[in-house]
Amino acid sequence: MSIEPTRRSLLGAAMIAAAAPLAPAAASTGAAPAVPPLKTVRTDLLEIAYAEYGPAAGPVMVLLHGWPYDIHAFEEVAPALAAKGYRVIVPHLRGYGTTRFLAADTARNGQPGALATDTLAMMDALGIRSCILGGFDWGARTCDIVAALWPDRVRGLVAVSGYLIGSQAAGQMPLPPEAELQWWYQFYFATERGRAGYTKYRKEFSKLIWRTASPKWAFDDATFDRSAAAFDNPDHVEIVIHNYRWRLGLAEGEARYDAIEQQLAKAPVITVPTITMEGDANGAPHPDPAAYAAKFTGRYAHRLITGGIGHNLPQEAPAAFVQAMLNVARA
């Protein structure tokens, strides 16, 4: 399926229509395709744990999860893409699962520039010159950044909730009260009480986020527990707290990422072929698609996925996410 820049609106309508037949979100039974034994690769800072699917010589897709989720968000997506001949890489972000820092004195930094650099470093270490990127939440933001700043490394992009590139300056701008209310946890994390609370109750906290971000997703305990194990990472709390404090300008970043953050503060456009997606029941803070459409200047379409789909779109509507990845790959 080709994507023509001059037919953006018609393409968008066609894509939404194609997605419409999806069934509503069903109750999870806890059963899921098994994640293969994890592999690891070393970069300058990390030993990154990742799941790999599909033929080693296939065109590459890299899928990135968000907070508070993990690689199991793609437990149905990844094997479906591998069955189509793609090599699919699904890493644990820094602070999740068995991904580890190599040095004890490395800053436990969750700023966006750091996460984007991790992705590039992983690609370099695995010998991946270019790939299709897909993600949601922190993962979508990271994919957006890599696509915006290093478009030669990205053949296509699927981003849930669209354009999520921000800056500290933007993060310090007040929002209308109802919008601020959606970010309650960010203000909680700005306090030492919040750090202590997340440390003590990280699994209970994460389950609450799952329920509020996906109010119609009837996941069961087994489904949650598979992902919650990733939050036992010894650096998880520090990465999460730093990420949200950095956004508000309450925590310093690292000088090594200054040039990247300066570029991101200019809200760069994304030129690679892109499909953005949104669930019709996303209870997490997210921008209106009309507000970011102009940031995608290449081949582009937006899809609204109906049927009670929330924030964790790849796990709640895997068929829709798979189709978007395939469409972008064939652009």
Secondary structure, 3 states (H helix, E strand, C coil): CCCCHHHHHHHHHHHHHHHCCCCCCCCCCCCCCCCCCCEEEECCCEEEEEEEECCCCCCEEEEECCCCCCHHHHCCHHHHHHCCCCEEEEECCCCCCCCEECCCCCCCCCCHHHHHHHHHHHHHHCCCCCEEEEECCHHHHHHHHHHHHCHHHEEEEEEECCCCCCCHHHHCCCCCHHHHHHCHHHHHHCCHHHHHHHHHHHHHHHHHHHHHHCCCCCCCHHHHHHHHHHHHCCCHHHHHHHHHHHHCCCCCCCHHHHHHHHHHCCCCCECCCEEEEEECCCCCCCCCHHHHHHHECCCEEEEEECCCCCCCHHHHCHHHHHHHHHHHHCC
